[in-house]
Amino acid sequence: MTSNPIYTERLTLRPLEMSDAPALFKLDSDPLVMKYLGNQPLTVISQVYTYLENIRNQYTQNGIGRWAVIEKSTGELIGWSGIKFIEEESNGYKGFYDLGYRLRPEFWGKGYATESSQAWIIEAEKNLKINQLYASAHVDNIVSQNVLSKVGFKITGTYDFLLNGVLIPCFWMER
Ligand SMILES: CC(C)(COP(=O)(O)OP(=O)(O)OC[C@H]1O[C@@H](n2cnc3c(N)ncnc32)[C@H](O)[C@@H]1OP(=O)(O)O)[C@@H](O)C(=O)NCCC(=O)NCCS
């Protein structure tokens, strides 16, 4: 498992900690952030503790999971990004590595998702020895599709992602 922070020009990427819960609650209680994700905004911070435990278990079990994204200039946790090992079946795939990210709106449009994705691609190839990455984005989530195509992903299909009984139309992307 990689656990040393990764430094980019403007960001620090590091494993998530339980003490990150208040900043993550700010992120996940925002309806703008949830617009294309199919999740309802969180309403109580205990929901964050549950998923943080889940992510930290993934670090132990899979050697990887989503990490905190810290803006170097302010020291603020602005969201998360990283590689998750997906065990469940999705679009006919099972046991694959997914690149994802989620940032607080006040930090959008600065190239941060692209910068952190580039760092994860290097980490995947050099240290994690993952040579195939996958990603999904809602068909209307143009910004996320832009980020993924800027870092070399190609759309290879469409599928419906089932979340809480609702089908979400997504592009399937590979790199
Ligand atoms: C998706 C997300 C992480 C993007 O973060 P970001 O840091 O703003 O992304 P970047 O600045 O690196 O890149 C965004 C790109 O989309 C472009 N863009 C921004 N708004 C756009 C719009 N309305 N239409 C088309 N392109 C747009 C930007 O210009 C930029 O491309 P450029 O660098 O060539 O100019 C952020 O919007 C987010 O957290 N959304 C909520 C969660 C989410 O949807 N996650 C992805 C799930 S698949």
The ligand as an SDF file (V2000), in Angstrom:
LIG
                    3D

 48 50  0  0  0  0  0  0  0  0999 V2000
  -15.9240   16.8340  -11.7900 C   0  0  0  0  0  0  0  0  0  0  0  0
  -15.0870   17.7810  -10.9140 C   0  0  0  0  0  0  0  0  0  0  0  0
  -14.2380   16.9750   -9.9520 C   0  0  0  0  0  0  0  0  0  0  0  0
  -14.2150   18.6410  -11.8460 C   0  0  0  0  0  0  0  0  0  0  0  0
  -13.2880   19.3600  -11.0330 O   0  0  0  0  0  0  0  0  0  0  0  0
  -12.4580   20.6160  -11.5710 P   0  0  0  0  0  0  0  0  0  0  0  0
  -11.2580   20.7300  -10.6860 O   0  0  0  0  0  0  0  0  0  0  0  0
  -13.3470   21.7830  -11.6960 O   0  0  0  0  0  0  0  0  0  0  0  0
  -12.0100   20.1250  -13.0140 O   0  0  0  0  0  0  0  0  0  0  0  0
  -10.8320   20.7780  -13.8710 P   0  0  0  0  0  0  0  0  0  0  0  0
  -10.7630   22.2340  -13.5720 O   0  0  0  0  0  0  0  0  0  0  0  0
   -9.5950   19.9510  -13.6880 O   0  0  0  0  0  0  0  0  0  0  0  0
  -11.3340   20.5300  -15.3690 O   0  0  0  0  0  0  0  0  0  0  0  0
  -12.6200   20.8490  -15.7620 C   0  0  0  0  0  0  0  0  0  0  0  0
  -12.6350   20.9960  -17.2920 C   0  0  0  0  0  0  0  0  0  0  0  0
  -13.9560   21.0890  -17.7510 O   0  0  0  0  0  0  0  0  0  0  0  0
  -14.1380   22.3610  -18.4140 C   0  0  0  0  0  0  0  0  0  0  0  0
  -15.4750   22.8730  -18.1150 N   0  0  0  0  0  0  0  0  0  0  0  0
  -15.8500   23.5180  -16.9980 C   0  0  0  0  0  0  0  0  0  0  0  0
  -17.1850   23.7950  -17.0810 N   0  0  0  0  0  0  0  0  0  0  0  0
  -17.6170   23.2950  -18.2810 C   0  0  0  0  0  0  0  0  0  0  0  0
  -18.8790   23.2360  -18.9310 C   0  0  0  0  0  0  0  0  0  0  0  0
  -19.9810   23.7560  -18.3780 N   0  0  0  0  0  0  0  0  0  0  0  0
  -18.9640   22.6170  -20.1440 N   0  0  0  0  0  0  0  0  0  0  0  0
  -17.8720   22.0800  -20.7100 C   0  0  0  0  0  0  0  0  0  0  0  0
  -16.6300   22.1000  -20.1310 N   0  0  0  0  0  0  0  0  0  0  0  0
  -16.5120   22.6870  -18.9220 C   0  0  0  0  0  0  0  0  0  0  0  0
  -13.0760   23.2520  -17.8520 C   0  0  0  0  0  0  0  0  0  0  0  0
  -12.8370   24.3150  -18.7250 O   0  0  0  0  0  0  0  0  0  0  0  0
  -11.9290   22.2700  -17.7040 C   0  0  0  0  0  0  0  0  0  0  0  0
  -11.2980   22.0370  -18.9600 O   0  0  0  0  0  0  0  0  0  0  0  0
  -10.0350   22.9360  -19.4180 P   0  0  0  0  0  0  0  0  0  0  0  0
   -8.9470   22.7260  -18.3760 O   0  0  0  0  0  0  0  0  0  0  0  0
   -9.6760   22.3300  -20.7480 O   0  0  0  0  0  0  0  0  0  0  0  0
  -10.4960   24.3310  -19.4570 O   0  0  0  0  0  0  0  0  0  0  0  0
  -16.0060   18.7150  -10.0830 C   0  0  0  0  0  0  0  0  0  0  0  0
  -16.8520   19.3740  -10.9610 O   0  0  0  0  0  0  0  0  0  0  0  0
  -16.8320   17.9580   -9.0520 C   0  0  0  0  0  0  0  0  0  0  0  0
  -16.3510   17.6310   -7.9700 O   0  0  0  0  0  0  0  0  0  0  0  0
  -18.1110   17.6680   -9.3830 N   0  0  0  0  0  0  0  0  0  0  0  0
  -18.9970   16.9710   -8.4530 C   0  0  0  0  0  0  0  0  0  0  0  0
  -18.6450   15.5220   -8.2810 C   0  0  0  0  0  0  0  0  0  0  0  0
  -18.5440   14.8060   -9.6060 C   0  0  0  0  0  0  0  0  0  0  0  0
  -19.3550   14.9990  -10.4930 O   0  0  0  0  0  0  0  0  0  0  0  0
  -17.5270   13.9380   -9.7120 N   0  0  0  0  0  0  0  0  0  0  0  0
  -17.2710   13.1640  -10.9170 C   0  0  0  0  0  0  0  0  0  0  0  0
  -18.0900   11.9610  -10.9720 C   0  0  0  0  0  0  0  0  0  0  0  0
  -17.8570   11.1050  -12.5130 S   0  0  0  0  0  0  0  0  0  0  0  0
  1  2  1  0
  2  3  1  0
  2  4  1  0
  2 36  1  0
  4  5  1  0
  5  6  1  0
  6  7  2  0
  6  8  1  0
  6  9  1  0
  9 10  1  0
 10 11  2  0
 10 12  1  0
 10 13  1  0
 13 14  1  0
 14 15  1  0
 15 16  1  0
 15 30  1  0
 16 17  1  0
 17 18  1  0
 17 28  1  0
 18 19  1  0
 18 27  1  0
 19 20  2  0
 20 21  1  0
 21 22  1  0
 21 27  2  0
 22 23  1  0
 22 24  2  0
 24 25  1  0
 25 26  2  0
 26 27  1  0
 28 29  1  0
 28 30  1  0
 30 31  1  0
 31 32  1  0
 32 33  2  0
 32 34  1  0
 32 35  1  0
 36 37  1  0
 36 38  1  0
 38 39  2  0
 38 40  1  0
 40 41  1  0
 41 42  1  0
 42 43  1  0
 43 44  2  0
 43 45  1  0
 45 46  1  0
 46 47  1  0
 47 48  1  0
M  END
$$$$
